[in-house]
Amino acid sequence: MTRGRLKFRKNPEYGMKKMKVAIILTLIIISAAVLFLYHYFHAAADIVFINGFVYTVNENRSIAEAVVVRKNKIIFVGSSENARPFITEKSIVIDLQGRMLLPGFHDSHAHVLEGGVSLNMCNLSAMKTPREYVAALKDYGEKNPSKEWVTGFGWSLEAFPGGNPHKILLDDILPDRPAAVMCGDGHSIWVNSAALREAGVTAKTPDPAGGRIERDTAGEPTGTLREGAMELVRKKAFEPSIFEAFEGLEKGIALLNSYGITSFIEARAITADSYDLLYRLVHATGNLRARVTLSLYLDPRRDDAQIGELIGKYDDDRESLLKADQVKIFLDGVTESKTAWLSDSYTGEPENFGIPIFDMDRLKKYAVRLEKAGFQLHMHAIGDRAVHEGLDLVEYIHRAGGNREGRHHLVHLYLVGKDDRSRFKRLHVTGNIQAQWACPAGFNEINRKYLGGERFAALFPFRTLRDEGALLAGGSDWPVDIVNPLEIMQTAVTRQVPGQGGNSPILGGGERLDLADMIEAYTINGAWLQRREGLTGSIETGKLADLIVIDKNLFNVKPHELASAKILLTLLGGEPVYADSWAHGFFRMDR
Ligand SMILES: [Zn+2]
């Protein structure tokens, strides 16, 4: 070393030459490194979105123009100009021309297996009259000759006098083949004579526990089975074969994908009916095209042994498309059948407060064990008393040493007592809302009748909850109701019936949410509720490329027209799972 240095000093010319070589060599090395790094970081850009309105939903709610996707991840978010170096001849470049790019939607409450299976039945939900129902069922029966039972769903109580459809309407078109048609609210089944024969139901059959067979004055069943009486035909008529269930689940998820949904919580995975296994099966075959969290069903009719079974099924691998780390608990029923659990009695019935589903002491024991195993509690709560008890339950878990940020949630939230509104934030309980119900639609008239005007006006206090610091997540409850998040957002921000315009009646105008609130509810908050906020829910470098393109910037759309915006492309981990004709220019879709 010393000698070399001396030499250098002695012969400056030689030193200069050496230095030139060194500089050149260094330059070559640097260029090679730059080229290598350039290719390492840029060459594999698979999809480059430019010129978009990218609403990132990151912590600062920043807006960007461009997003670069490599494999299943987002590797760049920023300006179109800075995205250009990522483009190679292999990249798919999507010029959004101002269209909106959002994180994939998260539906925090949907019955996708049941909904998917129902897609293979006759869907009456868009129809209004018995004549339309019968025509559709006749047509469906003819088109599905191999189906033993003609099955359908979606008729409404208002279509029939007393909410009582008669069997003769079905006998007329289906004299020999059994038919069973579920009411839109899921609490009654309309059947024909062949179905009653098949189920062995006659004038002599007593009403089953918790149910009613509607009859004429002679005691003869007339063709409507309520609540517990639905069990007389439900299994025979509606239980799908494993093939139908498999196919139904795939179809259901495809429908969700078409509305921009990339993640959802299966709201009631009945393990006794193998829902969890079906999901696993679809996942194992590589056909699960969404990130799914199963809420395993806690059955009030089963004994304590089920707790161990549920714990045995616990799986919180959030990197996987499928996990099972929530438990679904019903705290009460529904207002329509006066089973929602209220703090004050039903109007005109001073003794009737509704029905709790569980003995709360029994539930407390279960909840502590389940929470200790890692489960999040997903609690159905419609009446204000049920909401109150659900919050108490979480408080109890905390006092018993449970995780203070267990991410439990209460779903539906028709009525929330004034003193309970601030408890959501305090107890880290998320409000899982179905905002499409927060409008004065016909189906809500029953709430006005059963709850009275004052409580009717106070239904769905979403803005108040938000202002009290509650985290809100959005869910559809599909197939009980529509699945389209954009239509649900429209109702949340207008509190008016979609399609009736700006001057139509409003339900609790003070409880309107902002569009930004609803986007958060369907993206980052939904991701948080599925413990996947580190992976999804916002558009940030390093997160999974669960992305959707919407045909227009929702922030420029009039509130009453949000539902008319269209999803053009849905990516799940960088793979297209839905593409409309616009996006077909970029991707070839197999389905
Ligand atoms: Zn539900």
Boltz pocket constraint, residues with backbone or C-beta under 6 A from the ligand:
constraints:
  - pocket:
      binder: B
      contacts: [[A, 109], [A, 111], [A, 267], [A, 477], [A, 480]]
      max_distance: 6.0
